[in-house]
């Protein structure tokens, strides 16, 4: 399949606002796509070349992409910068340069670029490692650009930089696949939930649609975790569920653990495997005589909970693992069972899953089941809430005891309650040198949220909350992901997610989203979250609405 066919649909979808028209255009493309490249087309339509269950990334830095573009186009540093500043994204800048210099896109190779060739080259960029890998990655990208039209060059660069946003979210892709192959969208979404691979599900919908209902969880393949909304008050759970299940909410990292006979895989919420970083957990899990998948939270713990930042020193560690296991002990709290001995439990009510969990997980040195109570009593729940805080935990989870497990979905079946002010998870898009003793440190950060179109939009600037040592570490990190410099400021790749506290949300013309945070400060860097998991403008509006009601 020609890459041109894909980029033409991308441009058409980008140019229209009607969701139905967008879905129809993509459905038509998918319908005529052969089975073999269909998964690839689905991945590339959403700007990611790997399925959700893979933690693999392209890992090609901004400066490398910049250098490759200049090498292919022979434009000056200044001309490329002017083109970039005109659009604010590198893909559109490449397209403009190609259009202004038609000879650039005239390739020595007469055959047009195919989707498969482009995809395989991007996978190669992602998987190259070791000595001289950076040079080889840049060479591959130059080869792609040398055989691309302006539209194709833009599409390729946007895919690499993660700036594919064109008003076609994951939900619309699901609807387009359902329409293309005449399958029930609810069935398709359920299949996607359990497989975490939209490409695989699309091919099955095309070839064997009747088997979609039969798809189940695959041990060893990470699922996207079920997510929770924020509760305003403790009583909100009773209003929604009558009788509610209350659990301690732990301030740690969300993990899922897959045990298949002797094989144990531990995954972060971003699908990265961290089994080798947690040998004591792996050894204790191996002693359990079942095959299963559990949902859990891990915290740094020595007599009492320790700071979340300590945990980051352990997760993803590949060297001196035993030493850090001694220095930073951990505790794993298991709160859900979603697969047991060949049976998926996502359609089993939570209360039953909890009962089964108690027969599988026994208390060990590092593992225990998260404490919970099932009650209709507000007084009981309030006692538990204070108990959680006294023990150093974050608050409570409030769950519908009849809730099913819906991977990757945020809904009102699970709620989270914390005692402190509201927080938002936002991504850093720009940094600036500070003043006084921080004059040589990048300590002032601009944070962005997702707007209604899914684009990153600034909503706050903050410089308080991090310790000097953390700011020094972040300064070096930001220099490595800087895109361009303007005086004492840098635009950076949107990779660093932080949890921000604030006094309130105010209407403001300072930012295009129409809101700003009053007295924002950084609570912590969330290395466990990706830019895809930050909060949206809809969340901001909900919090703003609650403020007005409570005023």
Secondary structure, 3 states (H helix, E strand, C coil): CEHHHHHHHHHHHHHCCCHHHHHHHHHHHHHHCCHHHHHHHHHHHCCCCCCCCCCCCCCCCHHHHHHHHHHHHCCCHHHHHHHHHHHCCHHHHHHHHHHHCHHHHCCCCCCCCEHHHHHHHHHHHHHCCCCCHHHHHHHHHHHHHHCCCHHHHHHHHHHHHCCCCCCCCHHHHHHHHHHHCCCCHHHHHHHHHHHCCHHHHHHHHHHCHHHHHHCCCCCCCCCCCCEEEECCCCCHHHHHHCCEEEEEECCCEEEEEEEECCEEEEEECCCCECHHHCHHHHHHHHCCCCCEEEEEEEEEECCCECCHHHHHCCCCCCCCHHHHHHHCCEEEEEEEEEEECCEECCCCCHHHHHHHHHHHCCCCCCEEECCEEEECCHHHHHHHHHHHHHCCCCEEEEEECCCCCCCCCEEEEEEEEECCCCEEEEEEEEEEECCHHHCCCEEEEEEEEECCCCCEEEEEEECCCCCHHHHHHHHHHHHHCEEEEECCEEEECCCCEEEEECCEEEECCCCCCCEEEECCEEEEECCCCCHHHCCEHHHHHHHHHHHHHHC
